[in-house]
Amino acid sequence: MGMKSGKGRGEERETRMGEGDGGDEPLTPAGRLFLQEEMKQIIHCVVGMKNPIDVESVRSEIRNSTLLQHPRFTSLMVRDHRGVEHWRPTQIDIDRHLRVIEESMGEDDERAINQYLADLSIDSSGLRVDKPLWEIHLLMPHKCAIFRIHHSLGDGISLMSMLLASCRKLNHPHTLPTISTSSSSSSNTPFTLWSLLVTLFFCFLFSLQFILRCLWIRDSQTAITGGPGVQLWPRKIATASFSLEHMKSVKKAVPNATINDVLFAVISSGISRYLDFRAPNGLRDGVQLTGLAMVNIRKQPGLQELPNLMRSNSGARWGNKFGMILLPIYYHKSNSSDPLEYLKRAKAMIDRKKRSLEASFSYKIGDFVMSTLGPKYASFLNYRILCHTTFTISNVVGPQEEIMIGGNPITFLRANNSALPHALILNMVSYAGRADMQVQVAKDIIPDPDFLAKCFEDALLEMKEQVTAKI
């Protein structure tokens, strides 16, 4: 594996000594997957501050944080003589995990931060394995902290929950942030024989589609298509910002719609708008583009209370507990239909997905392949399905109220991750009435991410105007 090559002699010696060490703990199957060269993933949690950052205060916060109480964040990743990965407890030197960037990267804070993140997303060196797999980058002139955490340590829900455990409400300095629940609730359809048959049908249909997508079915080529090797191409990042009040107003236009339905309608409409601009005559109406969504499959939806996550017998459970679902969208000329049609189509499609067990099925299949065939085969299948789809989407619901960390008010929360073989990666986090979506692109394929971000913003505004006009 690629991460093995970066070790020094002392670290190799420690790895060979690992077998039989009572303090070592093996990695989970999902953790091993994210160490494979093609699936190596680092999560970036971006925290904007209102006031200048005090580095000594940050060091103090880290020393006293729950982060250093969690064994994943205080352990090295080592390999035994068979190449099997283990976690080994170690002593933490905070200064090795803290990078202080003093030089300004531009007058515009948002552009400077996004450019720094774009460079990190294709950083081939990743995180050094001679220390626990996390770092905190402080962009001092831009009042921004970036938590850089290897995906093998946990998923977005785990890591956001840990971050919020170090935060307090702005108006109640001794109170933890309110943990929001996911808006994508399960279907309330009463249990009948017919509903059981429908659920079984959708389970079979979507499971078959998932398997075929792994094997050979792929999306049509468009102006936003990536593919093998695209994860190594230079990146750009832009931010699309949405008002949660606008999203709530739009969802009321369709009975029983959710915020996630609105989000996917906005993505569908925004991509159609962008393709209208990039290829006005090159696509036939109705062409399918497929998104790959990461879905939390814990029993309790939404963010988790940290004590629940850290209990090994908890249904919430720390780690990587997510499945994947295929979410198709269809290109339609943006000026040829009612904007709310995107929401109706999105809701109908997502409702069918809720009736199936696609996310759980994908998680179980991945776990089975990892356990029986090993991480190389699991990595191969995951990479195939990424190459056969068009974009990635994730959505983490953040705190409802304004919060602070170390006494410094937080102005925004955002997230993204290392590049994948997609030319378009969308990561959304909501915070205090606003939702920010990071639009990460391969810049040689999508050279204008700011315009694409505006397409998403305009799509929501057009839906909001349509709702207002009908009142």
C-alpha positions, 0 to 999 in steps of 0.5 A: 500500500502507498502509506507503507512507503512513507515509514522510517526505519524506527517505525518499521521496527515498531510495526514488526513488534506489533503482533501480539502486543496486548495494547493493540486493537485491529482496525475495523473493515471500513477503516482498512478500506480507507487506507487503500491507495485508491480509497484513501480519504481525509475529511476536512472540517472547516470552522470560521471564527469571528475573532482572531485565533489565539494559538495558546488557547487552541493548544489548551482546548486540545489538551482538555478536549474529548479528542484526546480521550478517544483511543482512535486519536491517541493511537498510531496505525501500525502493521504486523508482519502479515501487513494487517493494520492495528491501532497502538496507543501512543503519547501525543505531542500537540505541536506535531498535530498543529500547523500555524499558517501566518501568511495571507493567501489573498484578501478575500477570506472565502476564496483563500480558504477554499483555495487552501482546501483545494490544495489539501484535497489532492495532497498526495502525502496525506497524513504521516503515519508516524503520528495519530492520523489527524491535524489542525491547520490554523489559517491565522490571517483568515480566522479559520481552523481546518480539522484534517482527519483520516476517514479510517478514524470515523465518518462525518457524523462521528467527527462532527459530534466530537467537534461539537462536544468541545463547543458551547452555545453562544448565548449559554456559555456553559451549555453544549450545542443542541444536537439536531436530528436528520430531516430524512425520516423513515416512511410512516406507511402502515404495515400491511402485506401490500407494503411488505411486498412493495418494500421487498420489490424495491429492495430487490430492484435497487440492490440489483441496480447497485450490483450492476452499477459496480460491474459495468453500467455507467452514466453517459458522458457529459461536461461534468463527467470524471473517471479513473485517475481524476482524483489526482487532477488539480481541484477548485472549491466554491461555496454555495450558501442557502437559507434554511428558511427558504428551504423550509418554505419550498418543502411546504409546496409539496406534501410531506417533502423534507429538507433533503428532498429540497436539497436534491431538487436544488442539485438536480435543477442547478446541474441542469442549469449548468449543463444548459450553459456548458452544452446548450445543444449537446444533451438530449432531454432526460439524460440520467446522471447519477449521484452517490449519496453517503447515508448514516445508517445508525439507529438514531438519525442525525448527529449523536451525543458523544457519550453514546458514540463512544459506548461500544454497545451503543446502536449509535456507535463510533466509526464508519457507519454509513451506506451508499445509495444511488440517486439519479437525476435527469437533465431537463432544460431549465427554462422549459418546466415548473421549478417545483417539478424538480422537487416533485421528482426528487421526493418521489425518487427518494421516497422509493429509496426510503422503502428499500434497504439500499443503504444497509445493503451496500454497507453489508455487502462492503463489510462482507467483501472486506471480511472475506476477500480483503481490502483490495477487492473492496477498494476495487468495487468501491472505486468502480462504482465511483467511476461509473457515477457522476458526483458525490453528495453528503449532508450533515445537519449541524447545530441549530443555534450559534455556538463558540469554541474556546470562547471564540464565536463560530461564523460558519461550519463547512466540510469536504474531503479528499478528491475522488474519481468524480469531477464534482463532489458536494458536501453540505453542512447546516449551521444556525439557519444557513446551509453551506455546500462546498462545491469541489471540482476537477478544474480541468473538467469544471473550470468555473465552480463559482458559476456552478455554485450560483446555479445551485443558489439560483435554483433554490431562489427560483423555487422560493419565488414560485412558491411565493407566487402561488400563495 
